[in-house]
Amino acid sequence: MSQRKLDVVLDSVKRLQRMGATANLVNLLQKQHPADLAHLFSELPGKERHSAFSLLAERNSKLAMEGLSELGPEAGAALLADRSAEDIVKLTQELPSDDAAALIDYLPDELSAAVLELIQKRPAGGDVGDLLEYAEQTAGRIMNPKVFALSEDMTAGEAITALQESRDVEMVFYLYVIDARRHLVGVVSLRRLLLVSPSTPLKRIMTTDLISVRADTDQEEVARHVASYNLLAIPVVDEENKLAGVITVDDVIDVIKDEATEDVYRLAGVASDDRVFSTAQESLRKRLPWLLVNLATAFVAAAVVASFQSTYAQVTLLAAFMPVVAGMGGNAATQTLTVIVRGIALGELTWSNTRKALLKEAAVGLGNGIACGLVGALVVWLFSRDVVLGGILGMAMVINMFVAATAGTLIPLALRALKVDPALASSVFITTLTDVFGFFSFLGLGTLFLRFLNKAG
C-alpha cells in the first residue's frame, strides 16, 4: 500500500478510536495486510497501539499476530508484555516457530520463562524452546524446524502426493531429500519433480551438490550464501549433517535489514536498539558511554593543539583554519571506513586482497588530498593574501587525507583480527587519528615555516 493510503487508513483508525466505533475499527483493521498493520501499529501512540492490537487479537488473532511479527520482535514483545503467560502462549501458536521464538526472547525474563514452561508442556511445543537453545544471530535461531523433507527411496509420484497432503509446512521452495537417518543427501526442484515420470526415483533426479549451513553459522554468513547463490531457501543441518530446519528468503531479508541497521548505528556509536521513540532516559543511557569515550579522545587532539600555542599565538589565522584540515580528514576517513566496513560485512574484503584494497584507498586519499588541498590553498590565499599559509594548509590536507584513507582501511581490519566489531569501534579511533594528524601536520608545518608567514595575520 502506498504511503498516502496508509496515512488515510491511519487517520481513520485514530478517528474510529476516538468515536469508540469498535465494530468499524475491527472491520478496517481486518482488511489490512500484515505489513500494513505493522506500519499502523508503529505509528499509533502507545495506548492507542495497545488498544488496536488487543481489539484485533480478540476478533482475528492470526492476523493480529502476523502484523505483530512484521512489526519486529522487540516492538512486538512490548505489545505482549502486559498479558498473561497463558494468553501469550495461545497467541504465539498462530505464528511459525521461528517468529514465535523471536518474540518470546524479547519478553521480560520472568514472563519469557513462564511462557516457555507452558509451551514445553504442549505436545508440539518443543520447537520454540529448541530454537531458543541456539545462540543469538545464528542460523539455528532463525530457522523454521518444520521443513518439508522426503525419503530418498520415494518416487516422484509419491513425493507429489506427500506434498499435496502436507498441511503444516510454511513454504516449499525446494524439496529436500534425506536418508533413513535424516541426513541431508540432496535437493529436488518443484519444476524438475513435475517434469519427470511419476515412477522416477528421487535418487535419480536429485542434486547432491547442494548448499547448506550449520545451525551455529552466523546469520550474516547465511544471508551472504542466499544472496551469492540466488536461493529462495537454504537448509540448516546439525554437526552430523542431519536436516534441522530451513531458512527462507523472507527471513534473510529481515537479517540483511537488521544487520545493515546495526552497522549504521554502530558507525555512529549508537546502540542497535535505540529508536526514534525510545524514551529519553533509554537513549541517554545508550548514547552517553560512547560520547564520553569520544570526549576522552578529543583531549588528545586538544593536547596536540596546546603544544603549538606559541605558533598560533604569533599567527592567529592558523587557529582559524585548523578545523578545515581536521574536518576534511574526518570526512575522508568516514568515506573510506564506510566502504571498508561494508566490504568486511559482505565478505568482499579478505586477508588475501587486503593489500590491493589498502593501495587503492591510499591512492584515493592522496588524490583527494591533492585536489582538496589545491582548492583549500587557493581559498586561503584569496582570504589572507598569504601564499605560504595557503601552501601549508594544502600540504597539511594532503597528509591528513592520506592518513585518513590508510587508517580507515587498516583500523577496521586490525579490529576484525582482534575479534572486535569494526563498525562498533572504528569511528572512535578514526576521529582521534584524523584530528591529531590534522592539527599536528598543519601546526607543525606552520612552526616549520613560521618565519615566512605574515605575522600580522
CORURVEN-V307978 format. One record per residue. N is the residue number from 0. RES is the residue in one letter. OMEGA is omega in degrees with one decimal (none if undefined). Layout:
BEGIN
{{N RES OMEGA} {N RES OMEGA}}
END
This chain:
BEGIN
{{0 M -179.4} {1 S -179.5} {2 Q -179.8} {3 R 179.0} {4 K 178.3} {5 L 178.9} {6 D 178.8} {7 V 179.2} {8 V 179.6} {9 L 177.7} {10 D 179.6} {11 S 178.5} {12 V -179.9} {13 K -178.8} {14 R 179.9} {15 L 176.5} {16 Q 178.8} {17 R -178.3} {18 M -176.4} {19 G -179.8} {20 A -172.9} {21 T -176.5} {22 A 179.7} {23 N 179.7} {24 L 178.9} {25 V 179.1} {26 N 179.9} {27 L -178.9} {28 L -177.7} {29 Q 178.4} {30 K -174.5} {31 Q 171.9} {32 H -179.9} {33 P 179.1} {34 A 177.8} {35 D 174.9} {36 L 178.9} {37 A 178.2} {38 H 179.4} {39 L 179.0} {40 F -177.3} {41 S -177.5} {42 E -179.2} {43 L 173.8} {44 P -172.4} {45 G -176.2} {46 K 179.9} {47 E 178.2} {48 R 178.3} {49 H -179.1} {50 S -179.2} {51 A -180.0} {52 F -178.5} {53 S -179.8} {54 L -179.9} {55 L 179.9} {56 A 179.1} {57 E -175.2} {58 R -176.8} {59 N -173.8} {60 S -179.4} {61 K 179.6} {62 L 179.9} {63 A -178.3} {64 M 175.2} {65 E 175.6} {66 G 178.4} {67 L 179.0} {68 S 178.3} {69 E -179.8} {70 L -178.3} {71 G -174.0} {72 P -177.3} {73 E 179.6} {74 A 178.3} {75 G 179.0} {76 A 179.0} {77 A 178.3} {78 L 179.3} {79 L -169.3} {80 A -178.4} {81 D 179.2} {82 R 178.2} {83 S 179.4} {84 A -179.8} {85 E 179.4} {86 D -179.1} {87 I 178.2} {88 V -179.9} {89 K -178.3} {90 L -176.9} {91 T 174.8} {92 Q 178.9} {93 E -174.9} {94 L 169.7} {95 P -174.4} {96 S -176.8} {97 D 178.5} {98 D 178.3} {99 A 179.5} {100 A -179.9} {101 A 178.8} {102 L -177.0} {103 I -178.7} {104 D -178.5} {105 Y 177.0} {106 L 173.3} {107 P -171.3} {108 D -177.3} {109 E -179.9} {110 L 178.6} {111 S 179.5} {112 A 179.8} {113 A 178.7} {114 V 180.0} {115 L 179.3} {116 E 178.5} {117 L -179.4} {118 I -178.2} {119 Q -179.4} {120 K -179.2} {121 R -175.9} {122 P -177.6} {123 A -174.0} {124 G -175.6} {125 G -174.8} {126 D -177.4} {127 V 178.8} {128 G 178.9} {129 D 179.4} {130 L -178.6} {131 L 175.6} {132 E 179.2} {133 Y 179.0} {134 A 177.5} {135 E 177.2} {136 Q 173.0} {137 T 179.8} {138 A -179.3} {139 G -177.7} {140 R -174.2} {141 I -177.5} {142 M 172.0} {143 N -176.6} {144 P 179.3} {145 K -176.6} {146 V -179.8} {147 F -178.3} {148 A -176.9} {149 L 177.3} {150 S 179.9} {151 E -179.6} {152 D -179.6} {153 M 170.2} {154 T 179.9} {155 A 179.4} {156 G 177.6} {157 E 179.0} {158 A 179.0} {159 I 178.0} {160 T 179.6} {161 A 179.1} {162 L 179.9} {163 Q -178.1} {164 E -178.0} {165 S -178.5} {166 R -171.3} {167 D -179.2} {168 V -176.2} {169 E -179.8} {170 M 175.4} {171 V 175.3} {172 F 179.5} {173 Y 175.5} {174 L -178.8} {175 Y -175.7} {176 V -177.6} {177 I 175.6} {178 D -175.0} {179 A -179.8} {180 R 176.1} {181 R 172.1} {182 H 178.6} {183 L -175.4} {184 V -179.4} {185 G 179.1} {186 V 179.4} {187 V 176.6} {188 S 178.4} {189 L -179.9} {190 R 180.0} {191 R -178.1} {192 L -176.3} {193 L -176.2} {194 L -177.9} {195 V 178.3} {196 S 180.0} {197 P -178.1} {198 S -178.0} {199 T 177.5} {200 P 178.7} {201 L 179.2} {202 K -175.4} {203 R -174.9} {204 I -177.9} {205 M 175.1} {206 T -178.1} {207 T 179.1} {208 D -175.2} {209 L -177.8} {210 I 178.1} {211 S 177.4} {212 V 175.4} {213 R -179.1} {214 A -179.4} {215 D 178.0} {216 T 178.4} {217 D -176.2} {218 Q 175.5} {219 E 177.5} {220 E 176.0} {221 V 179.8} {222 A 178.4} {223 R 178.4} {224 H -178.6} {225 V -179.7} {226 A -176.1} {227 S -174.9} {228 Y 176.2} {229 N -178.0} {230 L 172.9} {231 L 177.4} {232 A 179.7} {233 I -178.8} {234 P 178.3} {235 V -178.9} {236 V 176.3} {237 D -176.0} {238 E 178.4} {239 E -179.3} {240 N 174.3} {241 K -177.8} {242 L -177.1} {243 A -177.5} {244 G 179.4} {245 V 175.7} {246 I -177.9} {247 T -171.8} {248 V 178.8} {249 D 176.4} {250 D 178.8} {251 V 177.5} {252 I 177.1} {253 D 178.5} {254 V -179.8} {255 I 179.6} {256 K -178.5} {257 D -179.0} {258 E 177.8} {259 A 177.6} {260 T -179.2} {261 E -179.2} {262 D 178.8} {263 V 178.9} {264 Y -176.5} {265 R 175.8} {266 L 178.5} {267 A -179.3} {268 G -179.0} {269 V 177.9} {270 A -174.7} {271 S 179.9} {272 D 175.8} {273 D -175.5} {274 R -177.8} {275 V -175.2} {276 F 168.7} {277 S -179.9} {278 T -179.7} {279 A -179.4} {280 Q 179.6} {281 E -179.4} {282 S 178.1} {283 L -179.3} {284 R -176.3} {285 K -176.0} {286 R -173.3} {287 L -177.9} {288 P -179.7} {289 W 176.2} {290 L 177.3} {291 L 175.5} {292 V 177.5} {293 N 179.0} {294 L 179.8} {295 A -179.7} {296 T 178.6} {297 A 178.7} {298 F 174.8} {299 V 177.3} {300 A 178.4} {301 A 178.7} {302 A 177.2} {303 V 179.7} {304 V -177.8} {305 A -178.6} {306 S 178.5} {307 F -175.3} {308 Q -178.0} {309 S -179.7} {310 T -176.7} {311 Y 172.3} {312 A 178.7} {313 Q 179.2} {314 V -172.5} {315 T 179.7} {316 L 175.9} {317 L 179.4} {318 A -178.4} {319 A -174.6} {320 F 178.4} {321 M -178.2} {322 P -179.9} {323 V -178.1} {324 V -178.6} {325 A -178.6} {326 G 179.4} {327 M 176.0} {328 G 178.4} {329 G 178.5} {330 N 179.1} {331 A 179.4} {332 A 179.1} {333 T 177.3} {334 Q -179.5} {335 T -177.8} {336 L 179.7} {337 T -179.7} {338 V -176.7} {339 I 179.4} {340 V 176.4} {341 R 179.0} {342 G 177.6} {343 I -176.9} {344 A -178.0} {345 L 179.7} {346 G 179.6} {347 E -176.9} {348 L 179.4} {349 T -179.8} {350 W -176.9} {351 S -179.1} {352 N 179.6} {353 T -177.5} {354 R 178.9} {355 K 179.5} {356 A -179.6} {357 L 179.7} {358 L -179.8} {359 K -178.8} {360 E 176.8} {361 A 177.9} {362 A 177.9} {363 V 179.2} {364 G 178.7} {365 L 178.7} {366 G 177.4} {367 N 179.8} {368 G 179.6} {369 I -177.9} {370 A -179.1} {371 C 179.0} {372 G 178.6} {373 L 179.2} {374 V 179.4} {375 G 179.1} {376 A 179.3} {377 L 180.0} {378 V -179.9} {379 V 179.1} {380 W 178.9} {381 L -177.8} {382 F -171.4} {383 S -174.7} {384 R 179.5} {385 D -176.2} {386 V 179.9} {387 V 178.5} {388 L 177.1} {389 G 178.2} {390 G 178.6} {391 I 179.0} {392 L 179.5} {393 G 179.6} {394 M 179.3} {395 A 179.4} {396 M 176.6} {397 V -179.5} {398 I -174.0} {399 N -179.9} {400 M 173.2} {401 F 177.6} {402 V -179.3} {403 A -178.8} {404 A -179.6} {405 T 178.8} {406 A 178.5} {407 G 175.6} {408 T -172.6} {409 L -176.0} {410 I 176.6} {411 P 179.3} {412 L 178.9} {413 A 179.1} {414 L 177.3} {415 R 178.2} {416 A 179.3} {417 L 179.2} {418 K 176.3} {419 V -179.4} {420 D -178.9} {421 P -178.7} {422 A -175.0} {423 L -169.5} {424 A -173.8} {425 S -173.2} {426 S -179.5} {427 V -179.4} {428 F -178.8} {429 I 180.0} {430 T 179.5} {431 T -176.0} {432 L -178.6} {433 T 176.6} {434 D -178.0} {435 V -178.8} {436 F 178.8} {437 G 179.6} {438 F -177.0} {439 F -179.0} {440 S -177.6} {441 F -178.8} {442 L 176.8} {443 G 176.5} {444 L 177.1} {445 G 177.5} {446 T -178.3} {447 L -177.3} {448 F -174.8} {449 L -176.0} {450 R 179.6} {451 F -177.4} {452 L 177.1} {453 N -175.4} {454 K 179.7} {455 A 178.0} {456 G none}}
END
